[in-house]
Amino acid sequence: MTSRYPDSRKTGQQLRIETIEAMNAAIAASELPDGWRLRLQPDAKQWNPATVEFIGALCTTQGNRGQRFQVALFHSPAGDPVAFATKMGEFWESQGYSVSVVGGIDIDDEHTTDLRADRADGSLYAGVTAMTTHFYLSVYSECSTDPSLDKFAGPNGYRTFDEFDPNPYNPTNSPSVTPYPRD
């Protein structure tokens, strides 16, 4: 499968909105509206699209280095993992994505089912890993070379990644935010 995708040329603001909408749609389809966390631990921060910030992760467009956003959420298992993964795959297929099984394993009492959903151009759109220990949903934006993806895209605008802050993902130095351009 190719790793060079079309360049959407979308801004961080546009991809942030689309990524949140895609994850919220997946959560609605999961029929598990509450309890989605940013990490596996029970005390992990809950998914809150009103406050989430994204920063680009590497992807390759046709001939250029690009970036995309990703959301990965965890949920305590609720029922049969195979049925959950199947439900998510059927949802993404109903939205026009190509769904394939990319893994599944049984070890002792633990079962894992992995599916991925791809866009028509072959780029990864979403994935589900359903295990007897937890459920995991991920959504990936389109790839873009827009320079705004070098900054965090938050609810109110862009902020620079401060490599000198002790915790640049949750900054301690009250960074300034550049508001999104108005249309």
C-alpha positions as CSV (number, residue, x, y, z in Angstrom):
1,M,0.0,0.0,0.0
2,T,1.4,3.4,-1.0
3,S,2.7,5.8,1.6
4,R,2.5,8.9,-0.6
5,Y,-0.9,10.5,-0.4
6,P,-2.4,13.5,-2.1
7,D,-1.7,16.8,-0.4
8,S,-5.1,18.1,0.9
9,R,-3.4,21.6,1.4
10,K,-5.9,22.0,4.3
11,T,-4.9,24.1,7.3
12,G,-4.6,22.9,10.9
13,Q,-7.9,24.6,11.7
14,Q,-9.7,22.7,8.9
15,L,-8.1,19.4,9.8
16,R,-8.8,19.9,13.5
17,I,-12.5,20.4,12.8
18,E,-12.7,17.4,10.4
19,T,-10.8,15.1,12.8
20,I,-13.0,16.0,15.8
21,E,-16.1,15.5,13.6
22,A,-14.8,12.1,12.5
23,M,-14.0,10.9,16.0
24,N,-17.4,12.2,17.4
25,A,-19.1,10.2,14.6
26,A,-17.2,7.1,15.4
27,I,-18.1,7.5,19.1
28,A,-21.7,7.9,18.2
29,A,-21.6,4.8,16.1
30,S,-19.9,2.9,18.9
31,E,-23.0,3.4,21.0
32,L,-20.6,4.1,23.9
33,P,-21.0,7.9,24.3
34,D,-19.1,8.2,27.5
35,G,-15.9,7.0,29.0
36,W,-13.5,7.5,26.1
37,R,-10.0,8.5,27.5
38,L,-6.8,9.7,26.0
39,R,-4.8,6.9,27.6
40,L,-5.6,3.4,28.8
41,Q,-5.3,4.1,32.5
42,P,-8.7,4.5,34.3
43,D,-7.7,7.9,35.7
44,A,-6.6,9.2,32.2
45,K,-8.0,12.5,30.9
46,Q,-11.4,12.1,29.2
47,W,-12.0,13.0,25.5
48,N,-13.1,16.6,25.4
49,P,-13.3,17.9,21.8
50,A,-13.9,21.5,23.1
51,T,-10.4,21.6,24.6
52,V,-8.3,19.2,22.5
53,E,-5.2,20.4,20.7
54,F,-3.5,18.7,17.8
55,I,0.0,18.8,16.4
56,G,1.0,17.3,13.1
57,A,2.4,13.8,12.8
58,L,4.6,12.9,9.8
59,C,3.1,11.6,6.6
60,T,4.4,11.8,3.0
61,T,2.5,13.5,0.3
62,Q,3.3,13.0,-3.4
63,G,6.9,14.3,-3.3
64,N,6.7,16.3,-0.1
65,R,6.9,15.9,3.6
66,G,3.5,16.5,5.1
67,Q,1.7,16.2,8.4
68,R,-1.7,14.9,9.6
69,F,-3.6,14.9,12.9
70,Q,-4.5,11.7,14.8
71,V,-6.9,11.0,17.7
72,A,-6.5,7.8,19.6
73,L,-9.0,7.0,22.4
74,F,-9.4,4.1,24.8
75,H,-12.5,2.7,26.5
76,S,-13.2,-0.1,29.0
77,P,-14.5,-3.2,27.2
78,A,-18.3,-3.3,26.9
79,G,-19.3,-6.6,25.4
80,D,-17.8,-8.8,22.8
81,P,-14.7,-7.3,21.2
82,V,-15.4,-9.0,17.8
83,A,-18.9,-7.5,17.7
84,F,-17.6,-4.1,18.6
85,A,-14.9,-4.2,15.9
86,T,-17.5,-5.4,13.4
87,K,-19.9,-2.6,14.3
88,M,-17.2,0.0,13.7
89,G,-16.1,-1.6,10.4
90,E,-19.7,-1.6,9.2
91,F,-20.1,2.0,10.2
92,W,-17.0,3.1,8.2
93,E,-18.1,1.0,5.2
94,S,-21.5,2.7,5.3
95,Q,-19.6,6.0,5.1
96,G,-17.8,4.8,1.9
97,Y,-14.5,3.7,3.4
98,S,-12.7,0.5,2.5
99,V,-12.4,-1.7,5.6
100,S,-10.0,-4.5,6.1
101,V,-8.9,-6.8,8.9
102,V,-5.3,-6.1,9.8
103,G,-4.9,-8.4,12.8
104,G,-6.6,-10.7,15.3
105,I,-5.1,-13.0,17.9
106,D,-6.2,-15.2,20.7
107,I,-3.7,-15.6,23.6
108,D,-5.1,-17.5,26.6
109,D,-8.3,-15.7,27.6
110,E,-7.5,-12.5,25.6
111,H,-8.9,-11.9,22.1
112,T,-7.8,-9.0,19.8
113,T,-9.5,-7.8,16.6
114,D,-8.0,-5.1,14.5
115,L,-9.7,-3.3,11.5
116,R,-8.7,-0.3,9.5
117,A,-10.7,2.0,7.3
118,D,-9.0,3.6,4.3
119,R,-9.9,6.5,2.0
120,A,-10.3,5.9,-1.7
121,D,-6.7,7.1,-2.2
122,G,-5.5,4.4,0.1
123,S,-4.6,6.6,3.0
124,L,-5.5,5.5,6.5
125,Y,-8.7,7.1,7.8
126,A,-9.6,5.2,11.0
127,G,-8.9,2.1,13.0
128,V,-10.3,0.0,15.8
129,T,-8.6,-2.5,18.1
130,A,-11.1,-4.4,20.2
131,M,-9.7,-6.5,23.0
132,T,-11.1,-8.3,26.0
133,T,-9.2,-5.8,28.1
134,H,-10.1,-2.5,26.2
135,F,-11.4,-0.9,23.1
136,Y,-9.3,1.5,21.0
137,L,-10.5,3.9,18.3
138,S,-8.2,6.0,16.1
139,V,-9.0,8.6,13.4
140,Y,-6.4,10.2,11.1
141,S,-6.8,13.4,9.1
142,E,-5.8,13.8,5.5
143,C,-2.1,14.6,4.9
144,S,-1.2,18.3,4.3
145,T,1.9,20.4,3.7
146,D,0.3,23.5,5.1
147,P,2.8,25.1,7.5
148,S,0.1,25.6,10.1
149,L,0.4,21.9,11.0
150,D,3.8,22.8,12.6
151,K,1.9,24.4,15.4
152,F,-0.7,23.1,17.9
153,A,-4.2,23.6,16.6
154,G,-6.5,24.2,19.6
155,P,-10.0,25.5,20.2
156,N,-9.1,29.1,19.8
157,G,-6.1,29.2,17.4
158,Y,-2.6,28.1,16.9
159,R,0.2,28.0,19.4
160,T,3.9,27.2,18.9
161,F,5.5,24.0,20.2
162,D,7.9,25.2,22.9
163,E,10.6,22.6,23.1
164,F,12.0,24.3,26.2
165,D,8.8,24.0,28.2
166,P,9.1,21.0,30.7
167,N,5.8,19.7,29.3
168,P,5.2,21.2,25.8
169,Y,2.0,19.2,25.2
170,N,0.5,20.7,28.4
171,P,2.5,23.8,28.7
172,T,3.3,25.4,32.0
173,N,4.4,28.8,30.6
174,S,1.0,30.1,29.4
175,P,1.9,30.3,25.7
176,S,0.2,32.9,23.5
177,V,-2.3,31.7,21.0
178,T,-2.6,33.1,17.5
179,P,-6.3,33.3,16.7
180,Y,-7.5,31.4,13.6
181,P,-7.9,33.6,10.5
182,R,-11.5,34.7,9.9
183,D,-13.1,33.6,6.7
